[in-house]
Amino acid sequence: MSDPKLLDSKNQVVALGDIVRVITLSKKFIKSFPEDERILIESMIGNFFKVMAIDEEGQPCVMREWHDEHGLLQTHVIALDPEEMEKI
């Protein structure tokens, strides 16, 4: 089986280290998070992230970091589908 190229919403090739803008996330995906984290996930839409990994399914992954109410660093790594991102 060949290794397909990773593409964004404009059919641009996306690779490890590229910068992408999150253009949408599914409502079902957002609702899969605890209510207090949903706003953080939704805030990713429109923002730019570096592709930090390619997951086992071949999807590019980006990471969102923030500090919680106790000042502790929290992270979410999410895999993006082509229609959810645009390479910059």
NORFEN-V613479 format. One record per pair of residues at least 6 apart in sequence whose ideal C-beta (glycine too) atoms are under 8 Angstrom apart, sorted by the first residue. I is the first residue (numbers start at 0). GAP is how many residues later the second one is. Records with the same first field share a line. If there is no record, write none. Layout:
I->GAP, GAP
This chain:
2->55
3->54
4->8
5->7, 8, 9, 48, 52, 53, 54, 76
6->6, 7, 75
7->6, 12, 74, 77, 78, 79
8->14, 73, 74, 75, 76, 77
9->76, 77
11->74, 75
12->74
13->6, 37, 46, 71, 73
14->36
15->35, 36, 37, 38, 44
16->33, 34
17->32, 33, 42, 69, 70
18->29, 30, 31, 32, 68, 69
19->28, 29, 31, 40, 42, 60, 65, 66, 67, 68
20->25, 26, 27, 28, 64, 65, 67
21->22, 23, 24, 25, 27, 40, 58, 62, 63
22->22, 23, 60, 61, 62, 63
23->21, 59, 60
24->16, 17, 19, 20, 53, 59
25->58
28->12, 49
29->8, 11, 12
30->7
32->8, 43
36->39
39->24, 26, 36
40->23, 35, 37
42->21
43->18, 20, 34
47->40
48->13, 14, 15
49->12
50->9, 10, 11
51->9, 10, 11, 25
52->7, 8, 24
53->6, 7
54->6, 24
56->22
58->20, 21, 22
59->19, 20, 25
60->16, 17, 18, 19
61->15, 16, 18
62->12, 13, 14, 15
63->11, 12, 14
64->8, 9, 10
65->7, 8, 9
66->6, 7
67->6
